[in-house]
Amino acid sequence: MTESDLPALHPEYLEQVDLARLEPQPRVDHPPRILLLYGSLRSRSFSHLLVLEAERILKVLGAETRVFDPTDLPVADSVSATHPKVQELRELSIWSEGQVWCSPERHGNITAVFKNQIDWLPLSEGSIRPTQGRTLAVMQVSGGSQSFNSVNALRLLGRWMRMFTVPNQSSVPMAYTQFGDDDRMKPSPLYDRMVDVMEELMKFTWLLRDRADYLVDRYSERKAEFRLPESL
């Protein structure tokens, strides 16, 4: 195929797959950095409790973790991005190599508390991309029967934020029955599924974090970022 067969293409910005960059050397060896977000401000929030259970598993698997507290995070665009809670969230997202998102289901979708956190995360901030290339695991809690509305919505958000969402997911129905008076999750297949998801997130984070910059390097962005040499 010749260039005349592709009149819309700018071939100078199209790159063949570089297999060497898919097998990076040397590999970073610090513990995977995982940020966990939850979507409720209740004093006994089941999305928070599920996130804390997930954090315990991640630590056993060797991760370094941070849990962001959405309390006092202003509504998106109601204040300057210099607000301390906004800066905290953005800095944690930049620090992370993978993330866990957990939202309650309310009216068949994620909560405003959770969405507000994502709305404060820009796709890019100068040359820094707070979410692009990170791995993502999604979970939800429900007050009623089994549902996947929130995890489906979180997957859509993850794709929009240019993240690698792992295939497995956790949905905990009737969450109030799944945690004891000590706020720990009871043994059950639902607990086991959460563990499965964290195992998977760790594997994908180890696999992808050294390759993320190359995997999300795009023809359209290389073309858009072209600048004429200053000498011209």
Phi, psi and chi 1 to 4 in degrees:
 res  aa     phi    psi   chi1   chi2   chi3   chi4
   1 MET       -  134.0 -175.6  174.4  -67.4      -
   2 THR  -102.4  169.8   65.3      -      -      -
   3 GLU   -62.0  -28.9  -68.2 -177.6   15.2      -
   4 SER   -67.2  -19.4   60.9      -      -      -
   5 ASP   -80.7  -11.3  -63.6  -43.0      -      -
   6 LEU  -129.8   67.9  -59.6  166.5      -      -
   7 PRO   -64.2  -22.7   22.9  -34.1      -      -
   8 ALA   -86.9  -10.4      -      -      -      -
   9 LEU   -86.2  140.3 -178.4   71.4      -      -
  10 HIS  -103.1   93.9  -70.1 -103.7      -      -
  11 PRO   -62.7  -22.8   20.5  -31.5      -      -
  12 GLU   -66.6  -16.1   64.5  -89.4   30.5      -
  13 TYR  -104.6   -1.9  -56.2  117.5      -      -
  14 LEU   -93.7  125.1 -177.4   65.9      -      -
  15 GLU  -115.0  136.5  -62.8 -179.1   -5.4      -
  16 GLN   -69.3  153.7  -65.0  -65.2  -34.1      -
  17 VAL   -63.2  127.6  174.6      -      -      -
  18 ASP   -97.7  101.2 -176.0  -16.2      -      -
  19 LEU   -62.7  -29.6  -63.9 -179.1      -      -
  20 ALA   -65.3  -35.6      -      -      -      -
  21 ARG   -75.1  -16.5  -66.6 -173.8   68.2 -175.9
  22 LEU   -82.6   -9.3  -69.7  175.0      -      -
  23 GLU  -126.8   71.0  -66.0  -63.4  -23.9      -
  24 PRO   -65.4  141.7   25.9  -34.1      -      -
  25 GLN  -139.2  134.8  -65.5  -67.5  -26.2      -
  26 PRO   -78.3  162.0   30.7  -35.3      -      -
  27 ARG   -92.0  143.8  -54.0  -89.8  -42.9 -101.6
  28 VAL   -70.9  148.5  -63.4      -      -      -
  29 ASP  -125.3   10.7   58.6    3.7      -      -
  30 HIS   -73.4  158.6   61.9 -101.3      -      -
  31 PRO   -56.7  138.1  -24.6   34.7      -      -
  32 PRO   -55.3  136.4  -28.0   36.3      -      -
  33 ARG   -99.8  114.9  -60.7 -167.6  -66.8 -104.7
  34 ILE  -118.5  126.4  -51.8  -64.4      -      -
  35 LEU  -101.1  133.7  170.3   63.7      -      -
  36 LEU  -116.5  129.7  -60.3   95.8      -      -
  37 LEU  -119.5  142.7  -54.7  179.4      -      -
  38 TYR  -132.3  169.1   60.8   95.0      -      -
  39 GLY  -126.4   39.7      -      -      -      -
  40 SER  -149.8  146.0  172.3      -      -      -
  41 LEU  -103.9    6.7  -58.5 -179.2      -      -
  42 ARG   -62.9  149.3  -69.3  179.0  175.1  176.8
  43 SER   -62.5  -34.7   57.7      -      -      -
  44 ARG  -117.9   85.3 -168.8  170.5 -169.5 -111.5
  45 SER   -94.5  121.9  158.7      -      -      -
  46 PHE   -72.6  -29.0  -66.5  110.2      -      -
  47 SER   -65.9  -36.8   62.0      -      -      -
  48 HIS   -66.1  -44.4 -172.0 -163.5      -      -
  49 LEU   -63.0  -39.0  -65.5 -179.5      -      -
  50 LEU   -66.6  -39.6 -176.1   57.6      -      -
  51 VAL   -62.0  -40.0  153.0      -      -      -
  52 LEU   -66.4  -35.9  -66.8  178.2      -      -
  53 GLU   -64.5  -42.7  -69.6  -68.6  -15.0      -
  54 ALA   -62.8  -39.8      -      -      -      -
  55 GLU   -61.3  -40.4 -177.6 -172.9   30.9      -
  56 ARG   -59.9  -43.2  -67.4 -179.4 -178.8  101.2
  57 ILE   -65.6  -43.3  -60.2  -57.8      -      -
  58 LEU   -60.6  -39.6  -71.0  169.2      -      -
  59 LYS   -65.4  -40.5  -73.9 -178.2  174.9  179.6
  60 VAL   -61.2  -34.0  170.5      -      -      -
  61 LEU   -82.6    0.4  -67.5  171.2      -      -
  62 GLY   100.4   11.6      -      -      -      -
  63 ALA   -85.1  154.6      -      -      -      -
  64 GLU   -98.3  128.3 -177.7 -179.8   -2.1      -
  65 THR  -124.7  155.3   61.3      -      -      -
  66 ARG  -139.8  137.8  -59.5  -75.1 -171.6  -84.1
  67 VAL  -112.9  123.5  177.3      -      -      -
  68 PHE   -88.5  130.9  177.4   73.1      -      -
  69 ASP   -93.6  113.7  179.9   -2.7      -      -
  70 PRO   -76.8   -1.5   29.5  -34.7      -      -
  71 THR   -58.1  133.0  -55.8      -      -      -
  72 ASP    73.0    7.7  -61.8  -34.6      -      -
  73 LEU   -75.6  119.8 -179.5   68.6      -      -
  74 PRO   -66.6  161.4  -16.9   29.9      -      -
  75 VAL   -61.3  138.9  173.1      -      -      -
  76 ALA   -53.4  132.2      -      -      -      -
  77 ASP    73.3    5.4  -59.7  -31.8      -      -
  78 SER   -83.0  -18.3   66.7      -      -      -
  79 VAL  -138.9  173.4  -61.2      -      -      -
  80 SER   -68.2  151.3  166.3      -      -      -
  81 ALA   -67.3   -5.4      -      -      -      -
  82 THR   -80.7   -4.8   59.5      -      -      -
  83 HIS   -54.4  138.0 -171.9  -77.7      -      -
  84 PRO   -55.6  -39.4  -25.9   33.9      -      -
  85 LYS   -69.9  -36.0  -73.3  -63.8  -71.1 -170.6
  86 VAL   -65.1  -45.2  177.2      -      -      -
  87 GLN   -62.8  -40.0  -72.8  -61.4  -60.0      -
  88 GLU   -59.6  -47.3  178.5 -170.6   -4.8      -
  89 LEU   -62.9  -46.7  174.8   59.1      -      -
  90 ARG   -64.8  -40.3  -69.1 -173.4  177.2 -171.9
  91 GLU   -65.7  -39.1  -71.5  167.9    7.9      -
  92 LEU   -65.8  -38.8  -75.8  172.5      -      -
  93 SER   -65.5  -40.9 -171.4      -      -      -
  94 ILE   -65.2  -39.6  -68.6  167.5      -      -
  95 TRP   -62.2  -32.9  165.8   85.7      -      -
  96 SER   -73.2  154.3   71.5      -      -      -
  97 GLU  -112.5  -15.2  -64.2  165.6  -29.2      -
  98 GLY  -152.2  161.2      -      -      -      -
  99 GLN  -140.0  155.2  -61.9 -171.8   15.0      -
 100 VAL  -121.0  125.9  176.0      -      -      -
 101 TRP  -114.0  129.7  -66.8   -4.4      -      -
 102 CYS  -136.1  121.6 -178.7      -      -      -
 103 SER  -126.3  143.4  176.6      -      -      -
 104 PRO   -65.9  159.7  -14.3   28.1      -      -
 105 GLU   -97.3  125.3 -179.4  173.1  -44.4      -
 106 ARG  -133.0  125.5  178.2  167.8  -65.4  172.3
 107 HIS    52.2   38.6  -59.0  -47.0      -      -
 108 GLY    77.8   16.0      -      -      -      -
 109 ASN  -154.5 -177.5 -147.0  -47.4      -      -
 110 ILE   -70.6  163.0   63.0  174.6      -      -
 111 THR   -83.0  160.3   61.3      -      -      -
 112 ALA   -63.2  -34.3      -      -      -      -
 113 VAL   -60.0  -42.8  170.6      -      -      -
 114 PHE   -71.5  -48.7 -168.8   90.5      -      -
 115 LYS   -59.8  -33.7 -178.5   59.8  161.2   55.5
 116 ASN   -60.5  -35.6 -171.8   49.6      -      -
 117 GLN   -65.0  -43.9  -64.9  172.2   76.9      -
 118 ILE   -67.7  -36.0  -54.4  -54.0      -      -
 119 ASP   -65.1  -21.1  -73.4  -14.2      -      -
 120 TRP   -84.9   -7.2  -87.5  119.0      -      -
 121 LEU   -99.0  108.7  -65.3  175.6      -      -
 122 PRO   -74.0  155.9   29.2  -34.0      -      -
 123 LEU   -65.5  -34.2  -76.6  176.0      -      -
 124 SER  -148.0  149.3   63.0      -      -      -
 125 GLU  -137.1   89.6 -164.3  168.7   18.0      -
 126 GLY    68.8 -126.2      -      -      -      -
 127 SER   -92.5    1.7   60.8      -      -      -
 128 ILE   -99.9  136.2  -61.9  172.7      -      -
 129 ARG  -119.0  107.4  -68.5  165.6  175.1  163.2
 130 PRO   -66.7  -21.0  -23.9   35.3      -      -
 131 THR  -125.5  -26.6   55.7      -      -      -
 132 GLN   -59.1  130.8 -179.2  162.4  -52.0      -
 133 GLY    86.8   -6.5      -      -      -      -
 134 ARG   -79.1  153.6  -85.4   91.8  173.4  152.5
 135 THR   -81.9  160.3   53.2      -      -      -
 136 LEU  -147.4  134.8  172.9   64.4      -      -
 137 ALA  -118.1  139.4      -      -      -      -
 138 VAL  -117.6  141.9  -63.9      -      -      -
 139 MET  -143.3  159.2  -53.6 -167.8  -62.7      -
 140 GLN  -146.1  157.6   75.4  168.6   75.5      -
 141 VAL  -122.8  148.7  -65.9      -      -      -
 142 SER  -133.1  149.4  -55.2      -      -      -
 143 GLY   -82.3  -20.1      -      -      -      -
 144 GLY  -114.4 -144.8      -      -      -      -
 145 SER   -72.6  172.1   59.0      -      -      -
 146 GLN   -55.8  134.5 -176.8   74.9  -81.9      -
 147 SER  -149.6  156.2  169.9      -      -      -
 148 PHE  -127.6   16.1  -58.1   99.2      -      -
 149 ASN   -62.3  -44.9  -69.8  -31.8      -      -
 150 SER   -69.9  -43.8  -73.3      -      -      -
 151 VAL   -64.4  -34.2  -74.0      -      -      -
 152 ASN   -65.1  -41.4  -71.4  -22.8      -      -
 153 ALA   -65.2  -38.2      -      -      -      -
 154 LEU   -66.3  -36.7  -67.1  173.6      -      -
 155 ARG   -62.7  -41.8  -74.8 -175.2  178.4  -79.7
 156 LEU   -60.9  -44.6 -171.6  155.0      -      -
 157 LEU   -62.3  -42.9  -82.9  175.8      -      -
 158 GLY   -60.0  -41.7      -      -      -      -
 159 ARG   -62.9  -43.3  176.2  174.1   59.7   80.6
 160 TRP   -63.3  -34.2 -170.7  -99.1      -      -
 161 MET   -86.3    7.1  -57.2  -55.3  -75.9      -
 162 ARG    63.0   47.8  -60.3  175.9  177.7  177.5
 163 MET  -110.8  159.3  -56.6  174.3   79.0      -
 164 PHE   -95.1   99.4  -61.4  113.0      -      -
 165 THR   -85.7  127.2  -52.3      -      -      -
 166 VAL   -69.5  152.9  -56.8      -      -      -
 167 PRO   -63.6  -37.8  -24.1   34.5      -      -
 168 ASN   -78.0  163.3 -145.3  -24.3      -      -
 169 GLN  -157.0  164.8   60.5 -169.8   21.7      -
 170 SER  -125.8  127.8  170.4      -      -      -
 171 SER  -129.7  120.7  175.0      -      -      -
 172 VAL  -111.8  104.0  178.5      -      -      -
 173 PRO   -78.9  158.2   30.8  -34.5      -      -
 174 MET    41.5   55.8  -66.2 -175.0  -72.2      -
 175 ALA   -58.5  -28.4      -      -      -      -
 176 TYR   -63.1  -18.5   58.5   90.3      -      -
 177 THR   -90.8   -8.6   67.6      -      -      -
 178 GLN  -100.2   -3.4  -62.4  -58.3  -46.3      -
 179 PHE  -125.0  135.7  -67.8   86.0      -      -
 180 GLY   -82.8 -179.1      -      -      -      -
 181 ASP   -62.9  -19.7  -66.6  -22.4      -      -
 182 ASP   -86.6    4.7   58.7   -4.4      -      -
 183 ASP    67.2   18.1  -72.5  -19.9      -      -
 184 ARG  -100.7  146.0  -62.9  -60.1  -54.9  -85.4
 185 MET   -73.5  134.9 -166.7  171.6 -176.4      -
 186 LYS   -73.8  151.6  -60.3  174.1 -177.3  178.3
 187 PRO   -60.8  132.8  -20.3   31.8      -      -
 188 SER  -175.5  167.7   72.8      -      -      -
 189 PRO   -59.5  -27.4  -26.6   36.2      -      -
 190 LEU   -67.6  -39.9  -64.3  170.0      -      -
 191 TYR   -63.0  -44.9  177.4   87.0      -      -
 192 ASP   -59.6  -38.7  -64.5  -14.9      -      -
 193 ARG   -65.0  -40.3  171.8   59.3   67.4   87.5
 194 MET   -59.4  -42.5  177.6  -84.9  -64.7      -
 195 VAL   -61.7  -43.6  175.8      -      -      -
 196 ASP   -53.4  -45.7  -70.5  -12.8      -      -
 197 VAL   -64.7  -40.6  175.5      -      -      -
 198 MET   -68.9  -39.5  -65.7  -52.6  108.6      -
 199 GLU   -56.8  -45.9  -80.1 -171.5  -24.4      -
 200 GLU   -64.8  -42.3 -163.2  165.8  -81.0      -
 201 LEU   -59.9  -43.1  175.7   66.3      -      -
 202 MET   -63.3  -42.6  -73.9  -68.0  -74.3      -
 203 LYS   -62.0  -45.8  -68.1  173.9 -175.5  175.9
 204 PHE   -68.1  -34.0  -86.4   84.2      -      -
 205 THR   -67.8  -44.8  -55.6      -      -      -
 206 TRP   -59.5  -39.8  -83.9  108.9      -      -
 207 LEU   -70.7  -38.7  179.6   67.4      -      -
 208 LEU  -101.3  -22.9  -64.9  176.2      -      -
 209 ARG   -63.9  -33.9   66.7  176.4  179.7  175.5
 210 ASP   -76.2  -17.0  -69.0  -64.8      -      -
 211 ARG  -104.6   -6.9  -58.8  167.1  168.4   85.4
 212 ALA   -57.4  -46.0      -      -      -      -
 213 ASP   -59.9  -39.9  -72.4  -16.0      -      -
 214 TYR   -72.9  -40.0 -179.3   53.5      -      -
 215 LEU   -65.0  -30.3  -70.2  171.6      -      -
 216 VAL  -100.9    7.9  -61.6      -      -      -
 217 ASP   -73.7  121.7 -178.3   33.3      -      -
 218 ARG  -120.0  143.3  -65.5  176.2  175.0   83.4
 219 TYR   -51.9  -50.0  162.2   81.3      -      -
 220 SER   -61.9  -36.1   60.7      -      -      -
 221 GLU   -75.6  -37.3  -67.8  177.1   -7.3      -
 222 ARG   -61.9  -39.8  -67.9 -168.4  -64.7  -90.3
 223 LYS   -66.3  -42.9 -179.8  170.1  172.4  -77.5
 224 ALA   -69.2  -29.1      -      -      -      -
 225 GLU   -87.6   -1.0  -69.3  172.3    0.3      -
 226 PHE   -61.1  133.6  173.5   74.6      -      -
 227 ARG  -129.0  143.4  -61.0  -70.0 -175.7  -87.7
 228 LEU   -67.2  144.4  -70.6  172.4      -      -
 229 PRO   -58.9  145.3  -21.4   31.7      -      -
 230 GLU   -64.5  -23.4  -67.3 -178.4    0.6      -
 231 SER   -71.4  -14.9   59.5      -      -      -
 232 LEU   -79.2      -  -67.6 -178.1      -      -
